[in-house]
């Protein structure tokens, strides 16, 4: 080779090496790249209203009705505000219980789930945006039947069933029969899991299970084996969703979401309490705080004496929750036991979960520190609804019992 060709060859090799590095980083760790170099993924923060509709019937006459599997005009079984923030590399989700009492423009005080049935997505957007005082960039309305095909295309979703769930949902013509433990659910089972509300918490329990399910979906989407299914998932979704976004916009959001690290996920339910009429009442101060959390604000830790901690036992030692309570009370926490003895049908855990029930990871991290830095902090609303932090005790805390 002529000596004067060496510089050109070196340049070509450098460019090829740079291209290979870029492609590798783009697929494995796009968050490490500047936003301008993240091709095919979301570039700017977006707020999306996600609605899941209830079953809608078409009247065929003669007292005969047929389920309309492609309708988007039902009451909202699921109401979630999703915040995707590429600069911060975070994804936040705030679930609003369907029985939350709010002002619906033109209709007065109503349950928030009525807005979509009264005036479609436009009224739902106006209602949610006005209630939260938060602009919404886009909307997605998902027909409940679309969930079945989406989950089946993914090959099922593995979730932890917290308790035995048996019920015949005549509205959706769906038999719900699920046992406690970790199970990979198919489409029909997934719909039963997210629709079930026949326990003491009613709709609030359903919101908690929807959070569990969405976390499981996010875990599945992070696996490279799921990535080839994404184009088909978008194709299926286009049949069962109503949205103002193009396919490319939705693909860019999925591309961003699947790489957000678990520690940067924020899942929370709008806290409140049951009113006398059975509706979910929310204080204005809690609305402002949760929206601030959703948008990325952080807050100072609560004083230990002001933090309510609930303890559940999922360890192999039925008395371990008592040892955890003694330790935390000694540190000054307001502690209560949710389950005094482990339910034999409750799945065992090797690792403790420390659930930031109200979008307060700083408080959960403080509890984790006081437990000897054991356990995993999760920002979700899947614990005791009256607590600030819920601890699901696992076997990694057995040392507290002397075993």
C-alpha positions in Angstrom: 0.0 0.0 0.0 1.3 3.4 -0.9 2.4 5.4 2.1 0.3 8.4 1.1 -2.9 6.3 1.5 -2.3 5.7 5.2 -3.8 8.9 6.4 -7.1 8.2 4.5 -7.2 4.7 5.8 -6.8 5.9 9.4 -9.6 8.5 8.9 -11.9 5.8 7.6 -11.1 3.4 10.5 -11.7 6.2 13.0 -15.1 7.1 11.4 -16.1 3.4 11.3 -15.1 3.0 15.0 -17.1 6.2 15.9 -20.1 5.0 14.0 -20.0 1.6 15.7 -19.6 3.2 19.1 -22.6 5.6 18.4 -24.9 2.7 17.3 -24.0 0.7 20.3 -24.6 3.5 22.7 -27.8 4.5 20.9 -29.3 1.1 21.5 -27.8 0.3 24.9 -27.5 3.6 26.8 -29.1 6.5 24.8 -29.4 8.6 27.9 -25.6 9.1 27.9 -25.8 10.8 24.6 -26.7 14.5 24.2 -30.4 15.0 23.3 -29.5 16.2 19.8 -27.8 12.8 19.1 -30.6 10.6 20.3 -32.1 9.7 16.9 -35.6 8.2 16.9 -36.4 9.1 20.5 -38.2 11.9 22.3 -36.3 15.2 22.5 -38.5 17.5 24.6 -40.6 16.9 27.8 -44.2 15.9 27.1 -47.2 15.5 29.3 -49.7 12.9 28.1 -53.2 12.1 29.5 -53.9 8.3 29.3 -57.4 7.2 29.6 -58.7 3.6 29.7 -62.4 3.3 28.9 -64.9 1.1 30.5 -67.0 -1.3 28.5 -69.3 0.4 26.0 -72.4 -1.2 24.6 -74.3 -0.7 21.3 -78.1 -0.9 21.6 -79.3 -3.4 18.9 -83.0 -3.0 20.0 -85.3 -5.6 21.5 -83.4 -5.3 24.8 -80.3 -6.6 23.1 -76.9 -5.0 23.5 -73.5 -5.8 22.0 -70.1 -4.8 23.4 -68.5 -2.3 21.1 -64.8 -3.3 21.2 -63.6 -0.2 19.4 -65.5 2.5 21.2 -63.7 5.3 23.1 -66.7 7.1 24.7 -67.1 5.2 27.9 -66.4 6.3 31.4 -62.7 6.3 32.3 -61.7 3.2 34.2 -58.1 4.3 34.1 -57.0 8.0 34.4 -53.2 8.6 34.4 -51.1 11.6 33.6 -47.7 10.6 32.2 -44.7 13.0 32.2 -41.8 12.0 29.9 -38.7 14.2 30.6 -35.7 13.5 28.3 -33.4 16.2 29.8 -33.8 14.7 33.2 -34.1 11.1 31.8 -37.2 10.5 34.0 -40.7 9.1 33.5 -43.4 10.0 35.9 -47.0 8.7 36.2 -49.7 10.1 38.4 -52.8 7.9 38.7 -56.1 9.6 39.5 -58.7 7.3 41.0 -61.8 7.2 38.8 -64.1 8.1 41.8 -62.2 11.4 42.5 -64.7 14.2 42.9 -63.8 17.2 40.7 -65.4 20.1 38.8 -66.4 19.0 35.3 -66.8 22.1 33.1 -70.5 22.4 32.2 -71.6 19.6 34.5 -70.6 20.7 38.0 -69.2 18.4 40.7 -68.9 14.9 39.4 -66.7 11.8 39.5 -63.8 12.5 37.3 -64.4 9.4 35.2 -67.7 10.9 33.9 -65.9 13.6 31.8 -65.0 11.3 28.9 -68.5 9.8 28.8 -70.1 13.3 28.8 -67.8 15.1 26.4 -65.2 12.8 25.0 -61.4 13.4 25.3 -61.7 17.2 25.0 -63.8 17.4 28.1 -61.6 14.9 29.9 -58.5 16.9 29.0 -60.1 20.2 30.2 -61.3 18.5 33.5 -58.0 16.9 34.3 -55.9 19.9 33.3 -58.1 22.2 35.3 -58.1 19.9 38.3 -54.3 19.6 38.4 -53.5 23.0 37.0 -51.2 21.3 34.5 -51.2 21.7 30.7 -51.6 18.5 28.7 -49.7 18.1 25.5 -51.3 14.9 24.1 -53.9 12.4 24.9 -54.4 8.6 24.4 -57.7 6.9 25.0 -57.4 3.1 25.1 -60.3 0.8 24.6 -60.2 -1.8 27.3 -60.3 -4.7 24.8 -57.0 -3.5 23.2 -55.2 -4.6 26.4 -55.8 -8.2 25.6 -54.1 -8.2 22.2 -51.3 -6.0 23.3 -50.4 -8.3 26.2 -50.7 -11.4 24.0 -48.3 -9.8 21.5 -45.8 -9.3 24.3 -46.0 -12.9 25.2 -47.6 -12.2 28.5 -46.7 -10.0 31.5 -45.3 -11.3 34.8 -46.9 -9.7 37.9 -47.1 -10.5 41.6 -50.7 -11.3 42.5 -51.1 -9.9 46.0 -54.2 -11.9 47.0 -56.7 -14.4 45.7 -58.9 -12.7 43.1 -62.1 -14.5 42.1 -65.1 -12.7 40.5 -67.3 -12.9 37.4 -67.2 -9.5 35.7 -70.5 -9.6 33.8 -70.0 -6.1 32.3 -66.9 -7.3 30.4 -68.1 -10.9 30.3 -64.8 -11.9 32.0 -64.1 -14.5 34.6 -61.4 -13.4 37.0 -59.7 -16.3 38.8 -56.1 -15.6 40.0 -54.1 -17.1 42.8 -51.5 -15.2 44.9 -47.9 -15.3 43.8 -45.9 -14.5 40.7 -47.6 -15.4 37.4 -47.2 -14.6 33.7 -50.6 -13.3 32.7 -52.1 -13.6 29.2 -54.3 -10.9 27.8 -57.6 -12.0 29.3 -56.0 -12.6 32.7 -54.3 -9.1 32.6 -57.7 -7.5 31.9 -59.1 -9.3 34.8 -56.2 -8.2 37.0 -56.5 -4.5 36.2 -60.3 -4.4 36.3 -60.8 -6.3 39.6 -62.2 -4.0 42.3 -64.1 -6.3 44.6 -62.1 -6.0 47.8 -62.2 -3.6 50.8 -60.4 -0.8 48.9 -62.7 -0.9 45.8 -61.4 1.4 43.1 -58.3 2.4 45.1 -57.2 -1.2 45.1 -57.7 -1.3 41.4 -55.5 1.7 40.9 -52.8 0.0 43.0 -53.0 -3.1 40.8 -52.9 -1.0 37.6 -49.6 0.5 39.0 -48.2 -3.0 39.6 -49.2 -4.0 36.1 -47.7 -1.0 34.4 -44.4 -1.5 36.4 -44.4 -5.1 35.1 -45.0 -3.9 31.5 -42.1 -1.4 31.8 -39.8 -4.2 33.1 -40.8 -6.4 30.1 -40.2 -3.6 27.6 -36.7 -3.1 28.9 -35.8 -6.6 27.8 -34.2 -6.7 24.4 -36.3 -9.8 23.5 -39.4 -7.5 23.6 -38.0 -4.8 21.2 -38.8 -6.7 17.9 -42.5 -6.6 19.1 -42.7 -2.8 19.3 -43.8 -2.1 15.7 -46.6 -4.7 16.0 -47.6 -3.3 19.4 -48.0 0.1 17.8 -50.0 -1.4 14.9 -52.3 -3.1 17.4 -52.6 0.1 19.4 -53.7 2.1 16.4 -56.8 -0.1 16.2 -57.7 0.3 19.8 -56.7 3.9 20.7 -57.8 7.4 19.9 -55.0 9.9 20.0 -53.7 13.1 18.6 -50.2 11.7 18.1 -48.7 10.2 14.9 -47.2 6.8 14.9 -43.7 8.2 14.8 -44.5 10.4 17.8 -45.7 7.3 19.8 -42.7 5.3 18.7 -40.3 8.1 19.9 -42.0 8.0 23.3 -41.7 4.2 23.5 -38.1 4.4 22.5 -37.4 6.9 25.3 -39.5 5.1 27.9 -37.8 1.7 27.5 -34.4 3.1 28.5 -35.4 5.1 31.5 -33.7 3.4 34.5 -35.9 2.0 37.2 -34.6 4.4 39.7 -35.8 7.3 37.6 -39.4 6.0 37.4 -42.0 7.9 39.5 -45.4 6.1 39.9 -47.9 7.5 42.4 -51.6 7.7 43.1 -53.2 11.0 44.0 -53.6 10.7 47.8 -56.9 11.4 49.5 -59.6 9.8 51.6 -63.0 8.4 51.1 -65.8 11.0 51.5 -69.2 10.4 53.1 -70.7 9.7 49.6 -68.0 7.1 48.8 -66.1 9.4 46.4 -62.4 10.0 46.7 -61.7 13.4 48.2 -58.3 15.1 47.5 -57.0 18.2 49.3 -55.7 21.0 47.1 -52.3 20.9 48.9 -51.9 17.3 48.0 -52.7 18.0 44.3 -50.1 20.8 44.2 -47.5 18.5 45.9 -48.0 15.5 43.6 -48.0 17.7 40.5 -44.7 19.2 41.7 -43.3 15.7 42.2 -44.5 14.7 38.7 -42.7 17.7 37.3 -39.4 16.8 39.1 -39.4 18.8 42.3 -37.9 17.2 45.4 -38.7 17.9 49.1 -37.0 17.8 52.5 -37.4 14.6 54.4 -40.3 14.4 56.9 -39.3 14.3 60.5 -39.4 10.7 61.7 -42.1 11.4 64.3 -44.3 12.8 61.5 -43.8 9.9 59.1 -46.4 7.1 59.2 -44.8 3.8 58.4 -46.8 0.6 57.7 -45.1 -2.8 58.0 -46.2 -6.0 56.1 -44.5 -9.3 56.5 -43.5 -11.3 53.4 -40.5 -13.1 55.1 -40.2 -16.7 56.2 -40.3 -15.6 59.9 -43.8 -14.8 61.0 -42.5 -12.6 63.8 -40.1 -10.5 61.8 -42.5 -7.6 61.4 -42.5 -7.1 65.2 -38.8 -6.8 65.2 -38.9 -4.2 62.4 -41.5 -2.2 64.3 -39.5 -2.2 67.5 -36.4 -1.0 65.6 -38.3 1.8 63.8 -40.2 2.9 66.9 -36.9 3.2 68.6 -35.8 5.5 65.9 -38.9 7.7 66.5 -41.2 6.6 63.6 -45.0 6.3 63.9 -45.2 2.6 63.0 -48.1 0.2 62.6 -48.3 -3.5 61.5 -50.5 -4.1 58.4 -50.3 -7.9 58.8 -49.3 -9.3 62.2 -48.6 -12.8 60.8 -47.6 -13.7 57.2 -50.5 -15.0 55.2 -49.4 -18.5 54.1 -50.6 -17.7 50.6 -48.7 -14.5 50.4 -45.5 -14.8 48.2 -42.2 -14.9 50.1 -39.7 -12.1 49.4 -35.9 -12.4 49.8 -35.5 -8.7 49.4 -37.5 -6.0 51.4 -39.5 -3.5 49.5 -39.7 0.1 50.8 -42.6 1.8 49.1 -42.7 5.6 48.8 -46.5 5.6 49.0 -47.0 9.3 48.3 -44.2 10.0 45.8 -41.7 10.6 48.6 -38.5 8.7 47.9 -36.5 10.9 50.2 -38.6 9.6 53.2 -38.3 6.0 51.9 -34.5 6.3 51.6 -34.3 7.6 55.2 -36.2 4.5 56.3 -33.9 2.3 54.2 -30.9 3.9 56.0 -32.4 3.2 59.4 -32.9 -0.5 58.3 -29.2 -0.8 57.7 -29.4 0.2 54.1 -31.3 -3.0 53.3 -34.1 -3.4 50.8 -35.2 -1.7 47.6 -36.8 1.7 47.4 -39.8 1.9 45.0 -41.7 5.0 44.2 -45.3 3.7 43.8 -48.7 3.7 45.6 -49.0 0.0 46.0 -48.7 -0.1 49.8 -51.0 0.9 52.7 -52.9 3.9 51.4 -52.9 5.6 54.9 -49.1 5.4 55.2 -46.3 7.6 54.0 -44.0 4.6 53.6 -44.9 0.9 53.5 -42.3 -1.7 54.2 -42.9 -5.2 52.8 -40.4 -7.2 54.9 -38.3 -9.8 53.2 -35.7 -12.3 54.3 -32.8 -9.8 54.0 -34.0 -8.4 57.4 -33.9 -11.8 59.2 -30.8 -10.5 61.1 -33.1 -8.3 63.1 -34.7 -11.4 64.6 -31.4 -13.0 65.6 -31.6 -15.7 62.9 
